[in-house]
Amino acid sequence: MSFPWLSRTQPRSGGSDRREKVVADELASRAGLLYRLGYSEADTTKRLIAHVAWEYDQPLNGSYQRPATLSDQAIAKLVADTYKRRPG
């Protein structure tokens, strides 16, 4: 017996790269918001690093690691770049 709803399509390639770009765009947006609210660059960096750690550093079967594009150094660079633009 066949079930038409049981068949599924293959996932598109590059999904993890697209997800990482979306997360980086969201972090840049948050950095801009925190800049406009008057947070210092150091405070913004700490907040965003804590957010990413909370979101992504949950171990799944002990084998998950945060992507390099979301490392603490990458987040600090993203915040510094956002603050240099002085979003307003």
FENNOR-V825520 format. One line per field, one symbol per residue. ss: DSSP state (h for helix, s for strand, l for the rest). burial: # if it has 16 or more other C-alpha atoms within 10 Angstrom, else .. A space follows every 50 residues. Layout:
ss=???
burial=???
//
This chain:
ss=lllhhhllllllllhhhhhhhhhhhhhhhhhhhhhhllllhhhhhhhhhh hhhhhhlllllllllllhhhlhhhhhhhhhhhhhhlll
burial=.......................#..##.###.##.....#..##..##. .#.................#.#..##.###.##.....
//
